[in-house]
Amino acid sequence: MRIEMPESRFADLDGPVHFVEWDGPPGRTLVLVHGLGGSLLSWLAVAPGLAEHGRVLALDLPGFGRSDRGGRRSRVSDLRTTVSRFIDEVAGGGPVVLVGNSMGGGVSMLESANGPHVSE
């Protein structure tokens, strides 16, 4: 089975953030956040299947994959801020389904609990 990667794209979130997108049915957007030492490549095997349920975006956090750190900090709280901005500026402002692996799961939980997209 050959896995194809969608076209690389970049968003300027205080520096370039690399991401890819799989089209899916409207109404739901999933944002995939990789773990420590990983990249969006971690999601290539599962993203096409997830796209059956909605639009799928996978990003390289700053300092990982093709997203140069470029002087940005890479503390978990800083990565959460990047994910929040990614949701606002790339995913369309939310709500989104955050899917995280390892450290990306922790970043996603922090964003889910503290991000501006949380309903009260």
N, C-alpha and C positions, 0 to 999 in steps of 0.2 A: 504494500500500500504506500503510495507516494503522497506526502502531505505538502500542500502548497501554502505558501505564506502570502497573504494579501500585500498590496503595495505599501511600502513604508511611508509614513507621514510624520510630520513634526509639528508640535505646538510650542509656542514660546511662553513658558511658565517660569519667568525669571531665568531663562536659559532654555535650550532646546530639550523637549521631551519627545522621545520616539514612541510611536504607537501604530497599531494596525487595526483594521475594522473588518468585521464580517457582517454583511447585511442580513437582516432577519425581519420577521413580521413586525409591523409597527405596534407601538403600545408598551414595549418593554425594552430597556437597555441594561445590559450586563457589563460591568467593568471588572476586568480580571487583573489582580495585583499579585505579582510574583513574590517568591521568598528571597531570603538573604543569599546572595551569590548567584541568583537566577536572573532571568530576563523574561520578556514576553514569549520567548521560544518555549518556555515551560508549558504554555497553553496550546501549542499548535495541534496536538492530538485531540483535544476535547472541544476547542472553540467551534469548529464546524457543526458539531452536534448541538452545542448550546445555541447556535444561531438559528436552529429550528424553533426556538422559543422567543427570540427577540434579537435586536441589534447587539453585537458583541464588540467591545473595545478592549484591547490589551495594551498596556503601556510598559515601557522600561522606566523604572524609577530613576531619578538622578543618581549617577555613579554606577549604573548597571546597564548592561546591554549596550545599545547605541545612544543612550542619554548621558552625555558627558556631565560630570559633576559640576564643572565650571565654577568652582568656588562656593557652590551651594552646600549647606550642611546636610548630613545624611542621618541625623537622629530620627528616631521613629516619629517624633512630633513634627519634624520638618517634612518627612515623607507623607504624613497625614495631610499637611497643608497642601502639598503637591497634588495629592489625590483629590482633595476638595476643589482646588482650582481646576483640575482636569474635568471633574464632574460639571463645574460651572461653564467652562469655556469650550470643552470638546463634546461632552455628552449631552449638553443642552440644559443643564441646570437641575436635573433630577426630577422625580426620584429615580434611583437606579438600584439594581441588584448588585451589591458588591460581593465579589468572590475572591477570596485570598488564600494563598498557600503559605504556610509557615509564617515568616515575618510579615508577609503580605496579609495574612489573616489577622494579625495583631493590628496592623495599620488600618485595615478595613473595619475592625471592631471599634477602634478609636474614632474613626470617621463616622461610623454609624451612631455611636453614642454621643458624640460631641459636635458633629458637623452641622452646618446651617440648614441641611436638608431634612433634619429630624422634625417630624410633626409632634406637636405637644398635645 
